[in-house]
Amino acid sequence: MSIALAFVGVSILGTWGIATIALIVGGIILIVAPGDAETVSSGLGTGIFLLIAGLVSGGLMQIVAAPLLGIDPPLPVKAKSIIPHERMTAWASAGPLRAFPDGVATEVRLRSLRVAIVREGEEARALTALCPHARLPLASFPGAPIRPEPVRDGCVMCPFHGARFETTTGKAVRQPFSSEFNAAHPLLGRLQSKLFFWNMGAEDIQTYPVRIENDEIMVGLPR
């Protein structure tokens, strides 16, 4: 991506984001403190309108402007698009087993595919790097303050909205914005759930066959 395109993307996303936040904050203020008694109804109505407009704007911003920064639009990925392992016969090396941290998702690029490698001791699993809920990376973004979550009970968790998936089967065992996640992450959970009111579920995630050869992680990809 060129520097000019990145600048345009950041400018659009930043301006749009500020406007969206202003709409949401303005709406909340008018709802909580609509004004004097004679204009309460009109203030409340305006506040509700601004709040809805801000939420809609936030959703559209992520879908339209995010691709300018090379970010996938937050659209759900359906389980029907999952490719069975028997069709994954193009093997590619993801790197030495010891190069991957134990118990946390690490993203690699294999033949143009974004793949998350999860090392668990002497074994490794491979999943698509993007959560099927909103196409956000399981390993987070490089340098971002949001860090990838450690594997727990054989499951990897999306650090953005809390969906959990079995590393072996890809089965979704917990949906985004669960009460547990929202309580621990007020901004990413409780607030974001309002922006994603149109997309509150996650289907199973794509997994890839893995074998270890000479301490090298080999991942089966579709031909």
Secondary structure, 3 states (H helix, E strand, C coil): CCHHHHHHHHHHHHHHHHHHHHHHHHHHHHHHCCCCHHHHHHHHHHHHHHHHHHHHHHHHHHHHCHHHHCCCCCCCCCHHHCCCHHHCCEEEEEEEHHHCCECEEEEEEECCEEEEEEEECCEEEEEECECCCCCCECCCCCCCCCCCCECECCEEECCCCCCEEECCCCCEEECCCCHHHHHHCHHHHHHHHHHCCCCCCCCCCCEECEEEECCEEEEEECC
